[in-house]
Amino acid sequence: MRCERCDQGERRPVTRAKLAERDGKVAVVIGVPMLECPACAERWLNWDVARRLDEVLDAMLAGDVEVATRHFDTTDAPAA
């Protein structure tokens, strides 16, 4: 599927890290599946991945750790 933003590239499946910061805490989730345009780097998450990522980041930021990292569990949500 062509990129809706730049109309120059075809979306391709990739995995990337996503970062969130809240109240002086940082959470990084590695290996999040998504689609990406190689021409403009626009990225898309499917709804199931986005929902699960929100849950994971909220749980990570709720703890007492200032910086937390984890890998995205691909069994939790289908690929983008």
N, C-alpha and C positions, 0 to 999 in steps of 0.2 A: 504494500500500500504506500502510495506517495506521501511525503511529508506535507501536512496541511499548512505548515508555517512558511516554508521556503519553496516548496514544490520542486526541489532540486534532487532530493534523495529518496531512496526507498527505506522505510522503517525496517530495522533489523533487531532481533532479540540480542540483548546484552545483559550482563549483571554489573551493577555499580554499587558503591557505598552511599548510604544516605545518612546525613547528620542532622541532629536536632539539638538546640540549646534552650535551656529554660532555668531561670533562677540560679544562674551560675554553674549549672551542671551541663555536661555534654554527653550525648549518647550517639554512638556510631553503629549502624547496622551494615554489615559487609555482605555482598553477594545478593543484593535485591534484584530480582528479575524484572526487566522492563523492556520497552522498545525504544530505540534511539535512531535519530536521523544522522547519518554520517556527514551530511553536508553542513547542517546548522547546529547539531548537538541537542536539538529539542528532544525531550524524553517524555514517555507516557507510561503510567502504571495502570494495570487493569484494576477494577474495583476490589476484587478479592485480595490482591497483593497490597493495595493501598490501605484497606481496612486492617489487615493483619499487621502491616508496618506501623500504623497508628497505635495499635494495641501494644506491640513490642516496645516502641519508643516511650509510650506513656508509662509502662511498667518499669522500664530502665530509669526514667527520670524521676520516678516516685521514690527510689531508694536513696540511701545516704552517700553513695559514691559520687565523687565529683566528675569523673570520666569513666564511662562504661562502653565496652564494645562487645559485640556478638555477631555471629553469622546468622543470616536469614535462613530459617528452616524451610526449604522448598517443599516439604510435605505439608506445610500449613496452608499454602495457597497455590493455585495453578500459575504457571508462567504467563507473562504478559502477552 
